[in-house]
Amino acid sequence: YALFSGERPVGAIGLWPVPESWIDDFRAGISSESDLKPEQIAEAGSHPTSCWYVSGVVLDPAWQHTNAITNLLRETTLSWAVECDLTFPVRLSAMAISDAGEKLLAKYGFKLVTPSFKMKDGFSFYERSLERRDLRLLAAG
């Protein structure tokens, strides 16, 4: 998913269906993000799924002190809810690689599950469970 200003991309976010076994190993610090293979994403996305991984949230520095990240997350959530075959409750997982990332995850209700020193990638792991009714709140930011 991407946010544009005219023809220019100013932000993007990855939201991937993932196998529960991979997310469990990742959460436990056994696997790293790079261990996730395209085939696993394709397989997880080929049927209704409840495990999703948020990755690669980027925003052009010129847009940092605007509502761009809120707009990006709102549009991503709306598209995801409409386009994807979700099984509730949905388990959203993410890593925070910066203080800003940790703050953003906390703002959207993600909880620290595994601290950075226990993770193979060296970054803290967060999760959030969503029911269908939570999609509206997540989209509102």
C-alpha positions as CSV (number, residue, x, y, z in Angstrom):
1,Y,0.0,0.0,0.0
2,A,1.3,3.5,-0.8
3,L,0.4,7.1,-0.3
4,F,1.0,9.6,-3.1
5,S,1.2,13.3,-3.5
6,G,0.2,13.7,-7.1
7,E,2.4,11.1,-8.9
8,R,5.1,11.0,-6.2
9,P,5.0,8.3,-3.5
10,V,5.4,9.8,0.0
11,G,4.7,6.8,2.1
12,A,4.3,3.0,2.0
13,I,3.4,0.1,4.2
14,G,3.7,-3.7,3.7
15,L,0.9,-5.9,5.1
16,W,1.4,-9.5,4.4
17,P,-0.5,-12.7,5.2
18,V,1.8,-15.1,7.0
19,P,1.7,-18.7,8.2
20,E,0.9,-19.0,11.9
21,S,3.9,-21.3,12.3
22,W,6.3,-18.6,10.9
23,I,4.9,-15.9,13.2
24,D,5.2,-18.2,16.2
25,D,8.8,-18.9,15.4
26,F,9.5,-15.2,14.7
27,R,7.9,-14.2,18.0
28,A,10.0,-16.7,19.8
29,G,13.2,-15.3,18.3
30,I,13.8,-18.6,16.3
31,S,13.2,-17.1,12.9
32,S,14.0,-13.7,11.4
33,E,12.1,-11.5,9.0
34,S,14.4,-12.6,6.2
35,D,13.3,-16.2,6.8
36,L,9.9,-15.4,5.5
37,K,9.7,-16.6,1.9
38,P,7.4,-15.4,-0.9
39,E,6.0,-18.9,-1.2
40,Q,4.9,-18.7,2.4
41,I,3.1,-15.4,1.9
42,A,1.5,-16.7,-1.3
43,E,0.3,-19.9,0.5
44,A,-1.0,-17.9,3.5
45,G,-2.8,-15.5,1.2
46,S,-4.5,-18.3,-0.9
47,H,-7.1,-18.9,1.8
48,P,-8.8,-17.0,4.6
49,T,-6.2,-16.2,7.2
50,S,-5.9,-14.6,10.6
51,C,-2.1,-13.9,10.8
52,W,-0.8,-10.7,9.2
53,Y,2.6,-9.1,9.4
54,V,3.1,-5.3,9.1
55,S,6.5,-4.4,7.6
56,G,8.3,-1.6,5.9
57,V,6.4,1.4,7.1
58,V,8.2,4.3,5.4
59,L,7.4,8.0,5.1
60,D,9.2,10.8,3.2
61,P,10.8,13.0,5.9
62,A,9.2,16.1,4.4
63,W,5.8,14.6,5.4
64,Q,6.7,13.5,9.0
65,H,4.9,16.3,10.8
66,T,1.7,16.1,8.8
67,N,-1.2,13.7,9.0
68,A,0.3,11.6,6.2
69,I,1.0,8.5,8.3
70,T,-2.6,8.6,9.7
71,N,-3.9,8.8,6.1
72,L,-1.6,6.0,5.0
73,L,-2.7,3.7,7.8
74,R,-6.4,4.6,7.4
75,E,-6.3,3.9,3.6
76,T,-4.3,0.7,4.2
77,T,-6.8,-0.5,6.8
78,L,-9.8,0.2,4.6
79,S,-8.3,-1.5,1.6
80,W,-7.1,-4.5,3.6
81,A,-10.5,-4.9,5.2
82,V,-12.3,-4.8,1.8
83,E,-9.8,-6.7,-0.4
84,C,-8.5,-9.4,1.8
85,D,-10.2,-12.6,3.1
86,L,-9.8,-12.1,6.9
87,T,-10.5,-14.6,9.6
88,F,-11.3,-13.0,12.9
89,P,-9.8,-12.5,15.3
90,V,-6.9,-11.2,13.2
91,R,-3.5,-11.4,14.7
92,L,-1.4,-8.4,13.5
93,S,2.4,-8.5,14.2
94,A,5.2,-6.0,13.6
95,M,8.7,-5.1,14.6
96,A,9.7,-1.7,15.7
97,I,13.1,-0.6,14.4
98,S,13.0,3.0,15.8
99,D,11.6,5.0,18.7
100,A,9.1,6.5,16.2
101,G,8.0,3.0,15.2
102,E,7.5,2.0,18.8
103,K,5.3,5.1,19.4
104,L,3.3,4.4,16.3
105,L,2.6,0.8,17.2
106,A,1.6,1.9,20.7
107,K,-0.7,4.5,19.3
108,Y,-2.5,1.8,17.4
109,G,-2.8,-0.6,20.3
110,F,0.1,-3.0,19.6
111,K,1.7,-4.5,22.7
112,L,5.3,-5.5,23.2
113,V,5.5,-9.3,23.1
114,T,9.2,-10.0,22.7
115,P,12.0,-7.5,23.6
116,S,14.8,-6.8,21.1
117,F,17.4,-8.8,22.9
118,K,15.4,-12.0,22.5
119,M,14.7,-11.5,18.8
120,K,17.0,-12.9,16.0
121,D,16.7,-9.6,14.1
122,G,17.5,-7.5,17.2
123,F,14.3,-5.5,17.2
124,S,11.3,-5.6,19.5
125,F,8.3,-7.6,18.4
126,Y,4.7,-6.3,18.8
127,E,1.3,-7.8,18.3
128,R,-2.3,-6.8,18.3
129,S,-5.5,-8.8,18.1
130,L,-8.4,-7.4,16.1
131,E,-12.0,-8.2,16.0
132,R,-14.1,-7.0,13.1
133,R,-15.5,-4.1,15.1
134,D,-11.9,-2.9,15.8
135,L,-11.3,-2.2,12.1
136,R,-13.3,1.0,12.3
137,L,-11.2,2.2,15.3
138,L,-7.9,1.3,13.6
139,A,-8.9,3.1,10.4
140,A,-9.9,6.2,12.5
141,G,-6.4,6.4,13.9
